[in-house]
Structures are given as C-alpha cells and as structure tokens.
C-alpha cells in the first residue's frame, strides 16, 4: 500500500526534474546573475534526480511483479544517467555562451554528485534491494503480530506472570486476549527478526549477580537471542506488583508445581546442564538403536502436532532418547518437566524477590 501512493509520486518528481533540467539546457543565460541561477538550478536538479533514482530502486523492489521490480531498478539508473548527461549539456552551453566560470560553480558539485551516486548505483544490485525489502517487511510483520511486550492492566486482578511457550494455540489466545484488554500479562516474547532480538542488558549492581548481562545468570552464558526480554519482563512484574495484581504462573498440563529450580542462582548452571544432555540427542538419532526403531515403523507414527506442539512421533522419539540416557541424566530431565527453560528462571526470580504467586495448570487455556 505504501508503494501504491509513494512510487507514482517519485515518478512524477523525476519527470518534473527531467523537464526542468531540459529547460535549463534550452534557456541561454542573459547575464552573470542568470548564469549563476541556472548553474545552481542544474546542481540542485541533479541531486534531486539522484535521490529519485535511488528511490526508484528501493521502492520498486516492493512490487509483487518480478518484471516491475526489474524495470524500476534499471529505470532508476537510467534516469540518473540521463540527468548527468543533461547537466553536462547545460554546463557546456553556459561555458560556450561566455560564462566559463559556470564550469567551476556547477561543474565541480555535479562531478562530486555524479561520482557519489555512481558509486551507489554500481554497488547496488536488484537482488540485494529485494532481499533488504523482504527483511524489512518480515521485521515489520513480526513487530505487528507475534512480538509481545506484555500488557499490565490497571487495578487489582490476575496477571499472567509466567507462561509455557510450547502451547502455541493457548499462547495465541493469551496474546489476543491481552491485546483486546481482557487479560493482564507480564510475559514477553521477542522473536528472531524483531527489533530487540539479540540485545543484551547489563545487570544492575544492586542485584549482586555475576555476568556482563542477564544471559549469564539465566543461561550460564551469553546467548544469541539476548536478554532484553528479561529486562522488560522484570519491568512488567514490578508494575503488576505495584498495581496489587495477583501473579499467576502456568505449568505444563497436569504438572502444576513441578519443574522448579532450587533458587535463581542455579538457573544458569542447570540450563547449561540441560543443554549438554539435549545435545546428546544428535548422536542418539544416528545410533543403531534409533535406526532399529525406524525399521520397526515409528516413522509411520502421526506427526501432526497437538496443543503442546508435540506429535505422536516426537513423543516416541523423546521416550527412546530418555531411555538411552544414564539414570542420573534421565532423572534430572524428568525432574525438570513442568516449566519451560525461561519459566524456571522467572519463577525463581519471583521467589527471590518475595513476590507471591498462584500456581495454575495451562489446561484451562486448552479447552
């Protein structure tokens, strides 16, 4: 929609600029003053046409048609080349008319502009423009849809303070309810492609926690997705507490109260251990035991995900993987069930700060 109104405007400006430049070529200076005015106009018009040419390429990449994208990209370069030739013709006319110094007044700025814009056009490809616009569109869509910064409603009442993200349909219902003003939620989701994904925030000194950013106490090491979400989550929780809200923590279906860690200082260490155990799954999937299971027909199990994003096939693979682990590792992962990885840190933080919360079963959102 943005292209529909802006691109015709750029076309109109370009054609108007070309027309005015042609007029500068036709009109002969009647004196030094008019020569200065015409020379200045040529410089300004060349800069404007360079800007229009670059916008041809940038906004043309948003067309749905591949042909229109190609035409817009090459039209941008063609119009600027035409503008450079027109500027050169105008300056030559003024010089031959006896105003040789216009070559300095207009010639040098036009040469600089031509070189800079020529460098820009030579380093820009149609594929790069299209990819850049697609990336911008993806980020824009992500910001408008799945990005969630939380929304704390005024006054006392329940506030969702921790949520198991694997329940996608229930998460969608939560976000929709929050955006409609029906649900108070402190939870935060900043997916890849969103503005704050990969951003890291320092830990306030008064927390007396080690690490260059929140990733360290949360995950044991810095992570590519960053910890900006955690800063926003703490802000939301503190606002909910200030409002006197009733904090709610949602556990996996049928596992209310399970999966919590001993305290917040253990969050990073336990996260690294879970990652190390889960990393063994790659080797397991290449093992003879798993190949035997494939031959026995587990590949034929249903792969349609249910409410918790798992399928009959993925659950059987998980069961076989758990059976392949040592008793110590298996018991550790089983004891971790009940809360998601980030949830463990969230609940431990609530307890660290002395914020009371109510334990809920996510099943209430799955009906």
N, C-alpha and C positions, 0 to 999 in steps of 0.2 A: 504494500500500500504506500509505503514511503517513496518507493521508486516511481510509482504511478504519477505523483504530483511533482516530485523534485526533478526527475530526469527531463521532462519536457521544458522545465524552467531553465535547466542547464543548456539544452539545445537552443532555446530562444536567445539566451545571453550570448552563446557562441556565435550564432548567426548575426546578432546585432553587433558584436565585436568585430567580426569579419567585415561587415558593411561599413562600419566607422573607419576601419583601417584602410579599406578601399577608398573611402572619401579622403583620407589623409594623403593617399598617393596621388589622387586626381587634383586636389587643391594645391596651387602653387603659392608659396609664401609671398606676401605683398610688402614685407619689410622685416627687420630684425625681430620685432615683437611677435609677429605672426609665425615666424620661423621657430622661435623658442616655444610658442604654444603648440605648434604642430609636432615638434620634436618630442615634447613632453607627453603629448597625447599618444604618440606611437609607442613610447616606453610603457605607459600605463596599460594600453590596449594589449601589448604583447604579454605583460604579466597576467592580465585578466584571462587572456586566451590560454595561457599555460595552466592556470588554475582550472579553467573549464575543461581542458583536455584531460587533466588528471582525474577530474570528477566523472568524466565520460567513462573512464576505465574502472573507477572504483564502484560507481553505482550501476554501471552496465553489467557488472558481474552478478548482480542480484536478479537479473531476468531469468525466467524459467527456461526460455528457449536458448539452446546452445548457439544457434545462428545469431540471435540478437546479442548474446554475450560477445561473440567474435566481432560482430560489426561495431559494437560500442567501443570495444578495446582498441581496434585499429583506427576507428574514426577519431578517437582522442589524439592519437599520434599524428594522424593526417592533418587535423585542424591546426595543431601546433606548428607543424612544418609549414603549412600554408601561411600561418601568421608570421613566422620567421622570414619567409620569402617576401611577404608584404611589407614588413618592417624594413628589410634591406632595400626594397624598391623605393619606399618613401624617403629613406635617408639619402639614397643616391640621387633622387630627384632634387632634394634640397641643396645637396652639395653642388650639383651641376647648375643650380639656379644662382650660385654665387655665395651661398651661405655655408662655406666649407666647415666652419666650426660646429655645425649641427652634427657632423660626424663624431665629434667628441661628446657633445651633450646627449645625443641619443644613441650613438654607435656603441660606446663603452657599456652603458647599462643593458642595452639589448644583447650585446655579446655575452655578458655575465649571466643574464636571464636564460639565454639560449643554451649556454653550457650547463647550467644547473638543471634545467628542465630536460635537456638531452640526456644527462646522466640519469635522471629519474626514470625517463621512459625506457632507456636502454637496460636498466636493471630490473624493470618490472615485467613480469610475464603474465599471460592470461591465466595460467594455472594457479599462480601464486595469488592473484586477485580473487579468483573464485574460492580458493581454499580459505583465505582470510575472511571473506564474507560469510562462508559457511560456518567457520569457527565462531564469528561474532553472533550469527543467528542462533547457533547451538547454545552459546552462553546466555543469550537473551531469553531463549525458551526455558532454559534451566532456571534462570532467576525468577521467571514468572510462574513456573509450575512446581517443580519438586523441591526447590530451595525453601527451607523453613527456618525462620529465626526465632520461633516461639512467639506466643501472644498471651500476655497475662491480663486477665480481665480484672476490672476494679471490684473491690469488695471481697468479703469472705466467701468461701466456696471451694469445691475440689479443684485441684490443679495437677495435671499430669506432669510429674517431675522426672520420670524415667520410663522408657518405653523400649520393648524388644523389637528392633528394626526388622527382624526376619518375617514378621507378619505383615506383608505388604498391603493386602486389602484392608486390614484393620488400620494400618498407618494412613492409608489414603482417606479413610473415613475420619480419622482423628484430625488430619490436616484440613479437610473440607469443613468439619465442624468448627475448628478454630478460626478459619478464615471467615466463616459466617457469623462469628461472635458468640457461638453456642458452647464452646469448650475453651477452658483456660489451660494452656500448655506451656511448660518451660523448656521442653525438649527442642533440640536444634539439629538441623540436617543441612550440611553444606557439601553437596556432591561435586565430583570432578567436573570442571568446566565452569563452575560458579566463581564469582568474584573473589571470595575469601578462601577458596580451596587452596591448601598448601601454605597458608600463612601461619606463622608461629608467634606466640605472645610470651613475653618473659614472665617469670613467677614473681609476684610481689615479695619483697624481702621479709615482710612480717609473717609470711607463711612458713618460713624456716624449712624450705624444701630444696633439695639439690637439683640442679639441672639448668641448662641455658634457656629452656622453655618448658611449657606444661607437658610436652610429649614425654619427657623423661620420667616423671612420676606416674604418668598414665600408662605408657607403653614400654618403659625401660630404655628407650632410645628415640631419637628424632625420627618421625615418620613423614612420608611424602604428602600425606593428606593434611598435615598440620594440626594445630591445636586451637585455632581461632574459635572453633565451635565451642570449646570448653569455656573460654572466656565469656562468650555470650550466654552459655548455659548458667554459669555462676551468677551472672548479672540477672538473669530471669528468675533464678531461685531466690535470690535476695529480695527481688521485687515482690515475688509471691509471698514470702515470709512477712515482708513489710505490710502487705495487704491483709495478712492474717489468714491466708489461704490454707486449705487442708491438702498437704502434699500427698500425692499418690504414686506408688511405684508398682508398675505392672510386670509380673513374672510370666514365664512361659506357661502355656496351658497345662494345668494340673500340677504345677511345680511351685506354687506360692511359698515364698520364704526360703527357697533353695538357691544355691549358686552364689551366695555372698562370700566376699573375701574377709579375712580377719580384720584388716584395717587398711586405710588408704595408703600407707607406706609400703604395703605389699602389692599394690596394683601393678606397678611396672614389672616387678620380678615375676609375678605369676603370669602376666601377659606374655613375657618372653618365653616362659616355660611352655605355655600352651602353643605358641607359635612353633617352638622347636619340635614338639610332639606332632603337631599337624603337618610339619614339613616331611615327616616320615611317610606321609600318605603317598607322595610321588613314587617312592621306592616300592611301596606296597602294591600300587597299581601296575607295576612292572613285574611283580613276583609271580612265581609259579602257582601259588595258592589262588591268587586272583584270576590268573588265566584259566585254572581249573574251574573256578566258579563261572567264568564266562562260557566255558564249554558246556557247563551244566544248565545254561539257559537264563542266567539273571539278566542278560542283555535284553531279553524279551519282556521284562517287567515294565509296568506302566511308568512313563517319565513325566506325566502330567503333574505339575506342582499343586499342592493343596494350600491351605491357609498359611502354614508356616514356611512356605517356599520349598518344602521337601517333596520328593516323589517316592513312589514305592521302590524304584530303582536306587535312588540316592540313599534311602534309609537302609537298604540291604547292603550297599557298599560300605556305609558307615558302620553297620553291625560287624561286618567281616573285618574292617580295619581295626575296630576296637578289640576284637578277639585276637588280632595279631600283636597287640601291644603287651608290654610287660604288665604284671599285675599292678605295680606301683603307678605307672603312667595311666593305665586304664582307670584305676580308682580316682586319680587326680582329675581326669577329664569328666568322669561321671559326677564327681562332687561339684564340678564347675557348672553343670547344667542347671538351668533355671533363670539365669540372667545372661544377656549379651555381654560381650567384652567391655564395651564402653559403660554399660549399665553397672558393672561391678565397681568401677571407679566412682560412678555417680552416687550409688547407694553408700559406699564407704565415705564419700565426702559429706553426705547428709549427716551421717553418724559422727564424723569428725567435728562438724560444726554444731552438733547437738540439735539438729532440725528434726522434729518428729515427723513421721510419715506413716501412711497406711499401705499395707501390702494388698495388692489386687491381682486377680487372675485375668489374663488377657482374653480368656474365653468369652468374657462378657461382650467383647467387641467383635467376636467372630460369628455371632448369631445372625 
